[in-house]
Amino acid sequence: MISCNNFYQAISAAGVGFYAGVPDSLLKEICACITEKSAADKHIIAANEGAAVGLAIGSYLATGELAMVYMQNSGLGNIVNPLLSLADAKVYSVPMLLMVGWRGEPGVKDEPQHVKQGEVTLDLLDAMGIPYQILPDKDEEAELVMQKMVAMANELQQPTALVVRKNTFDKYQKQQADSVRSSLTLRREEALSIILEEIAAEDVVVSTTGMISREIFEYRETAKQGHAQDFLTVGGMGHCSQIAMGVALSKKDKKVFCIDGDGAVIMHMGSLGISGQYKGGNLIHIVVNNGKHDSVGGQPTIGFDIDIPEIAKACGYREVCRVDTEAAIRQEIQRIKNMGVPSLIEVQVLPGSRPDLGRPTTTPIENKEAFMKHVMS
């Protein structure tokens, strides 16, 4: 496996002066290294991958130095437009180096939401005309391939890419401890259990990708409940609120609880404005905020640096609040759920999850079919 320290030194020496991206579990070790070793104004964890491309373009325009944009391959969809309509050699011709985590690589076991993306990852890069190389897992070979792709980006004045397989980067030993808010006492899994206890069996739950959906599935298993009430949005980060709204629009006789995460809300924050204009009153948006991209390595979000309830209020949500204790969660859900107005509850929690957390044992299609039967009953 590649030493993160050695690779970071090599990529800096190759002329990469700025980093931006959205964390990925396959890249979490090199991302942790970049976070610690880069100056604050030389590394931005972006709202989404397309925005990271915009940051890279802006940095290049101001400095003439190549930037690196990192992402999971699921983020390729978010970068198609800025790559082809801005950075492409036929438009502004902006060089940059992409680093893409190859989830769902054919022949490598992965979760169902990654299978299709893994199958078409290289084809997507080919279709966009982006030269790429699969990054070797040995230091010297990896550095040579990286240098080749940096040189090609500069020569062709266009984006090039490194595709990263599972277990390419060695473990990075962090030098700094993660910051945790001392006032918080609840972990996300505890908070989710409290939230679910306050939701009636006939109601509907739409949960975001990552740990939240996994922990909801585990709660139902432990409580010996069925899973038909919950739509687990295992992929498509940032879109569960609009899935929930689509359900709410069509089933006004059911309360629809969207259980979201801070990273997902930030990724597609414009959806708050759309949800805030919905006057049906049966959509309750709960944002569980731990200030981290917990599912892909615990990299920080800006979740604790912004005021999510006030942003929601400015977007049209009529009732908003922030809670961080069991009593407050129960009180606010009971208070808000029958008010009949667009509502958002931010639940602030500690980061992290238990190491033995499982994954859903039902397939996405089984989840969909059971959920549709519950919604239409």
C-alpha positions in Angstrom: 0.0 0.0 0.0 1.0 3.6 -0.6 2.4 5.8 2.3 0.1 8.8 2.6 3.0 11.0 3.8 5.2 10.0 0.8 2.4 10.5 -1.7 1.4 13.9 -0.3 5.0 15.1 -0.5 5.3 13.8 -4.1 2.1 15.4 -5.3 3.1 18.7 -3.7 6.5 18.5 -5.4 4.7 17.8 -8.7 3.1 21.2 -8.5 -0.3 20.6 -7.0 -1.0 23.6 -4.9 -4.6 23.4 -3.9 -7.0 20.5 -2.9 -10.8 20.3 -2.8 -13.3 17.5 -2.8 -15.9 15.4 -1.0 -14.5 12.6 1.2 -14.7 9.0 0.2 -14.1 5.9 2.3 -11.4 4.6 -0.2 -9.6 7.9 0.1 -10.1 8.6 3.8 -6.4 8.0 4.7 -5.0 10.4 2.1 -7.8 12.9 2.8 -6.8 12.8 6.5 -3.2 13.5 5.5 -4.1 16.3 3.2 -6.3 17.9 5.9 -3.5 17.9 8.4 -0.7 18.9 6.2 -2.3 21.6 4.0 -2.8 25.2 5.0 -6.5 26.0 5.7 -6.8 28.1 2.5 -5.2 25.4 0.4 -7.7 22.6 1.2 -11.5 22.9 1.1 -13.9 20.1 1.9 -16.6 21.2 -0.6 -20.4 21.1 -0.4 -20.4 18.7 -3.4 -18.1 17.5 -6.1 -19.2 20.0 -8.8 -18.4 22.8 -6.3 -15.0 21.3 -5.8 -14.3 21.6 -9.5 -15.4 25.2 -9.3 -12.9 25.8 -6.5 -10.1 24.1 -8.5 -10.9 26.3 -11.5 -10.9 29.5 -9.4 -7.6 28.5 -7.7 -6.0 27.9 -11.1 -7.2 31.2 -12.5 -5.7 33.0 -9.6 -2.3 31.1 -9.4 -1.7 29.2 -12.6 -1.1 26.1 -10.3 -2.7 22.8 -10.8 -5.4 21.7 -8.2 -6.4 18.3 -7.2 -10.1 17.4 -6.8 -10.9 14.2 -4.9 -14.2 12.3 -4.7 -16.0 8.9 -4.6 -16.9 7.7 -8.1 -20.6 8.4 -7.2 -19.6 12.1 -7.4 -18.8 11.8 -11.1 -22.4 12.7 -11.8 -22.0 16.0 -9.9 -18.9 17.0 -11.9 -20.1 16.3 -15.5 -21.4 19.8 -16.1 -18.5 21.9 -14.7 -16.0 19.6 -16.3 -17.5 19.7 -19.8 -19.0 23.2 -19.8 -16.1 24.9 -18.1 -12.8 23.0 -17.6 -12.9 21.1 -20.9 -10.2 21.9 -23.5 -12.9 23.2 -25.9 -14.1 25.7 -23.4 -11.8 27.3 -20.8 -9.2 24.6 -21.0 -8.3 24.3 -17.3 -5.9 21.6 -16.1 -6.6 19.8 -12.9 -6.0 16.4 -11.4 -9.0 14.3 -10.3 -8.6 11.5 -7.7 -11.6 9.1 -7.9 -12.3 6.4 -5.4 -13.5 3.3 -7.4 -16.4 2.0 -5.3 -18.1 -1.0 -6.9 -15.1 -2.0 -9.0 -16.2 -5.1 -11.0 -15.1 -8.3 -9.2 -14.7 -6.5 -5.8 -17.6 -7.0 -3.3 -19.3 -3.8 -2.4 -22.7 -2.4 -1.4 -25.5 -2.5 -4.0 -25.7 1.3 -4.5 -22.1 1.2 -5.8 -22.4 -1.7 -8.2 -23.7 0.2 -11.3 -21.4 3.2 -10.7 -18.4 0.9 -10.4 -19.3 -0.8 -13.7 -19.4 2.5 -15.6 -16.7 4.5 -13.9 -14.0 4.1 -16.5 -16.6 4.4 -19.3 -17.8 7.8 -17.9 -14.2 9.1 -17.9 -13.7 7.9 -21.4 -17.0 9.5 -22.5 -15.9 12.8 -21.1 -12.5 12.5 -22.8 -10.6 12.6 -19.5 -7.3 10.6 -19.6 -6.9 8.4 -16.6 -4.7 5.9 -15.0 -5.4 3.4 -12.2 -3.2 4.3 -9.3 -0.7 1.5 -8.4 -0.5 0.4 -4.7 3.3 0.8 -4.4 5.0 4.1 -3.6 7.4 4.5 -6.5 5.0 3.2 -9.1 2.2 5.4 -7.8 4.4 8.5 -7.8 5.5 7.9 -11.4 1.8 7.5 -12.5 0.8 10.6 -10.6 3.6 12.7 -12.1 2.6 11.4 -15.6 -1.0 12.5 -15.1 0.0 15.9 -13.7 2.3 16.5 -16.7 -0.5 15.4 -19.1 -2.9 17.8 -17.4 -0.5 20.7 -17.8 0.5 19.7 -21.4 -3.1 19.2 -22.7 -4.5 22.0 -20.5 -7.4 19.8 -19.3 -8.4 17.6 -16.5 -6.8 14.1 -16.0 -7.7 11.5 -13.4 -6.3 8.9 -11.0 -8.6 6.0 -10.3 -8.1 4.6 -6.8 -8.9 1.0 -5.9 -9.8 -0.3 -2.4 -6.8 -0.7 0.0 -4.5 1.5 -2.1 -3.5 3.8 0.7 -1.9 2.7 3.9 -3.2 3.8 7.3 -2.4 7.4 8.2 -1.7 8.2 11.8 -3.4 11.5 12.6 -1.3 14.0 14.6 -4.3 15.9 15.9 -7.2 14.6 17.8 -10.7 15.3 16.4 -12.5 18.1 18.1 -15.8 17.3 19.9 -18.3 19.6 21.4 -18.1 19.1 25.1 -21.7 20.1 25.6 -23.1 17.2 23.6 -24.0 13.9 25.3 -26.1 11.9 22.8 -24.7 9.8 20.0 -26.5 9.6 16.7 -27.7 6.0 17.2 -29.2 7.0 20.6 -30.9 10.1 19.1 -32.3 8.0 16.2 -33.8 5.5 18.7 -35.5 8.4 20.5 -36.8 9.9 17.2 -38.2 6.6 15.9 -40.0 6.0 19.2 -41.9 9.3 18.7 -43.0 8.3 15.1 -46.3 6.4 14.8 -46.4 3.1 13.0 -48.6 4.4 10.3 -46.2 7.3 9.5 -43.5 7.3 6.9 -39.7 7.6 7.3 -37.3 8.6 4.5 -33.7 8.4 5.7 -30.4 9.7 4.2 -27.5 7.7 2.9 -24.7 6.4 5.2 -24.8 5.7 8.9 -28.2 7.1 9.5 -30.0 4.5 7.3 -27.8 1.7 8.7 -28.6 2.7 12.3 -32.3 2.9 11.5 -32.3 -0.6 10.0 -30.5 -1.9 13.1 -33.0 -0.2 15.4 -35.9 -1.9 13.7 -34.1 -5.3 13.9 -33.4 -4.9 17.6 -36.9 -3.8 18.3 -38.2 -6.7 16.2 -40.1 -4.3 14.0 -40.6 -4.5 10.2 -38.8 -2.3 7.8 -41.7 -1.3 5.5 -42.1 2.0 7.2 -38.7 3.2 6.2 -37.2 4.1 2.8 -33.5 3.9 3.2 -31.8 6.2 0.7 -28.6 4.1 0.5 -27.2 6.2 -2.4 -27.7 9.6 -3.9 -26.4 11.6 -1.1 -28.3 14.9 -0.5 -31.5 13.9 -2.2 -33.5 12.2 0.5 -35.4 15.4 1.4 -36.8 15.7 -2.1 -37.7 12.0 -2.1 -39.5 12.6 1.1 -41.2 15.7 -0.3 -42.3 13.7 -3.4 -44.0 11.2 -1.1 -45.5 13.9 1.0 -47.0 15.7 -2.0 -48.7 12.5 -3.1 -49.8 11.2 0.3 -51.1 14.1 2.3 -52.9 11.8 4.7 -49.6 10.5 6.0 -46.9 12.2 8.0 -43.6 11.9 6.3 -40.4 12.2 8.4 -37.3 13.0 6.5 -34.3 12.0 8.7 -31.3 13.8 7.1 -27.7 14.4 7.9 -25.6 17.6 8.0 -23.3 16.6 5.1 -26.3 15.7 3.0 -28.1 18.9 3.6 -25.0 21.0 2.9 -24.4 19.0 -0.4 -27.7 20.1 -1.9 -28.8 23.0 0.3 -31.0 24.5 -2.5 -33.5 21.8 -1.7 -34.3 23.5 1.6 -35.8 26.3 -0.4 -38.0 24.0 -2.4 -39.2 22.1 0.7 -39.8 25.3 2.6 -42.3 26.3 -0.1 -44.4 23.2 0.4 -47.5 24.1 2.3 -48.9 20.6 2.8 -47.7 20.5 6.4 -47.2 16.7 6.5 -43.5 16.8 5.9 -41.3 17.0 9.0 -37.5 17.4 8.3 -35.2 16.2 11.0 -31.4 16.9 10.5 -29.1 14.9 12.6 -25.9 17.0 12.8 -22.6 15.6 14.1 -20.4 18.0 12.2 -18.7 15.1 10.3 -18.8 13.0 7.2 -19.0 10.0 9.5 -19.6 7.3 6.9 -16.4 8.0 4.9 -13.8 8.6 7.6 -15.1 11.4 9.9 -13.8 14.4 8.0 -15.4 17.7 9.2 -18.4 19.4 7.7 -19.4 23.0 8.3 -22.5 21.6 10.1 -21.6 23.3 13.4 -20.4 26.5 11.8 -23.7 27.4 10.2 -27.2 27.9 11.6 -29.3 25.2 9.9 -32.6 26.1 11.6 -32.2 29.8 10.6 -31.3 28.9 7.1 -34.4 26.7 6.9 -36.5 29.5 8.3 -35.2 31.9 5.6 -36.1 29.2 3.0 -39.7 29.2 4.1 -39.9 26.6 6.9 -42.4 28.0 9.4 -41.3 26.1 12.5 -37.7 25.4 13.3 -35.7 24.5 16.4 -32.4 23.0 17.6 -32.2 20.2 20.3 -29.5 18.0 21.8 -31.1 16.1 24.7 -33.6 13.2 24.9 -36.3 15.3 26.6 -36.0 18.1 24.0 -36.2 15.7 21.1 -39.4 14.1 22.4 -40.9 17.4 23.3 -40.2 19.1 19.9 -41.4 16.2 17.8 -44.6 16.0 19.7 -45.1 19.8 19.5 -44.3 20.1 15.8 -45.7 17.0 14.1 -49.3 18.2 14.3 -48.8 21.9 13.5 -49.4 21.4 9.8 -46.6 23.8 8.6 -43.2 23.2 7.0 -41.0 22.2 9.9 -37.3 21.4 10.6 -35.7 20.1 13.8 -31.9 20.0 14.0 -30.6 17.4 16.4 -27.0 17.9 17.4 -25.1 14.8 18.4 -21.6 13.4 19.0 -19.7 11.9 16.1 -18.9 8.3 15.7 -20.6 4.9 15.5 -20.1 1.5 17.1 -17.6 -0.7 15.3 -20.0 -3.6 14.9 -22.7 -1.6 13.2 -24.3 -3.8 10.5 -25.7 -3.0 7.1 -29.2 -3.6 5.7 -29.8 -7.2 5.0 -32.7 -6.5 2.6 -32.0 -5.5 -1.0 -32.9 -2.0 -2.3 -35.7 -3.5 -4.4 -37.1 -5.4 -1.4 -37.0 -2.1 0.6 -38.8 -0.2 -2.2 -41.5 -2.8 -2.7 -42.3 -3.1 1.1 -42.2 0.7 1.5 -44.6 1.3 -1.4 -47.0 -1.2 0.0 -46.9 0.6 3.4 -47.3 4.1 1.8 -50.3 3.0 -0.4 -52.1 1.1 2.4 
